[in-house]
Amino acid sequence: MTSETPRRHEPDGNLLRSIPTDLPEELFETLLNDGPVRIERIVSRGHTSPVEGWWDQEENEWVLVLQGGGTLLFADGREVKLRTGDCIFIPAHVRHKVTKTDPHTDTVWLAVFWT
């Protein structure tokens, strides 16, 4: 790997496989980190954001639900339910949190972050 080569991780070439059976915490995996762009696979199984506090990121975020579903709450009171195939753009510094994911089904998110 040279210094110009982006860091990459592919679970096994399929983003819906290689999910651990035991998932006590939400799983965050960086698939690509190349300068201003980072792509993550996030797997939730009943996981939510902490009750206190909000995500307030320096980066823009675009999220696609590959499988499952979840509910996002924004600091302005807006609530968005996302299911398989749904996507959303969250601009930098828009405070938000995940308030619900199914505890019996894996929710697989593909998140793209950039500045």
VENLIN-V284960 format. One record per pair of residues at least 12 apart in sequence whose ideal C-beta (glycine too) atoms are under 7 Angstrom apart, sorted by the first residue. I is the first residue (numbers start at 1). J is the second residue. Records with the same first field share a line. If there is no record, write none. Layout:
I = J + J
This chain:
6 = 32 + 33 + 34
7 = 33
8 = 31 + 32
9 = 29 + 30 + 31
10 = 31
11 = 29 + 41
15 = 41 + 66 + 108 + 110
16 = 66 + 67 + 108
19 = 43 + 106
23 = 43 + 45
26 = 42 + 43 + 44 + 47
27 = 42 + 43
28 = 40 + 42
29 = 41
36 = 114 + 115
37 = 112 + 114
38 = 113
39 = 112
40 = 111
41 = 108 + 110
42 = 109 + 111
43 = 106 + 108
44 = 70 + 98 + 101 + 107
45 = 101 + 103 + 106
46 = 101 + 102 + 103
47 = 101
48 = 98 + 99 + 100 + 101
49 = 97 + 98
54 = 75 + 95 + 96 + 97
55 = 95 + 96 + 97
56 = 93 + 95
57 = 92
58 = 92 + 115
59 = 92 + 113 + 114 + 115
60 = 91 + 92 + 113 + 114
61 = 90 + 111 + 113
62 = 87 + 89 + 112
63 = 87 + 88 + 90 + 109 + 111
64 = 87 + 110
65 = 82 + 83 + 84 + 85 + 86 + 107 + 109
66 = 108 + 110
67 = 84 + 106 + 107 + 108
68 = 84 + 101 + 102 + 105 + 106 + 107 + 108
69 = 81 + 82 + 83 + 84 + 102 + 107
70 = 82 + 98 + 100 + 101 + 107
71 = 99 + 100
72 = 96 + 98
73 = 96 + 97 + 99
74 = 94 + 95 + 96
75 = 95 + 96
